[in-house]
């Protein structure tokens, strides 16, 4: 009987030690250095902005901000969301959506069924013979440019500090902790949209 209790005690100690290691594997203290493959500062903000913009375009603003969301997405929308999540964060950090025609890129990837439908960095390289004409922009490109212009012109409500007192809460994960001090995936970054 004592050998069984000893083995249970040993197993409990191992589980506690494992839980401690897992909990401390992703932490953000003030003295830590950014992850070598993490995104920080302006690049993190740009990747977050681009990812959220693409997700809003797929989900449509009315659906994305509504309080009552549809529990199931149709297969084409799910496919587009997975394609957006396959875009590397480094690529999202370096792109300017006002200059890129994402609608055609997503459509091109959707039509090409014989090829892998995930995105790769070479999908975002502008070719030399492709000249961008401001007057020849399609409706989607104009909508993106208008959105970015309006966003830059509007007053961001978050820039003003709150005068109310904030409740103390337990330390929780945040975008900088997840994606700068640690390495995050596009799906993890998408949770902050």
Secondary structure, DSSP 8 states (H G I E B T S, - for coil): -HHHHHHHHHHHHHHHHHHHHHHHHS---TT----TT---HHHHHHHHHHHHHHHHHHH-HHHHH-SS--S---HHHHHHHHHHHTS-HHHHHH--TTTS-HHHHHHHHHH-TTS--S--GGGG---TT----GGG--HHHHHHHHHHHHHHHS--GGGS--SS----------HHHHHTSS---HHHHHTT-
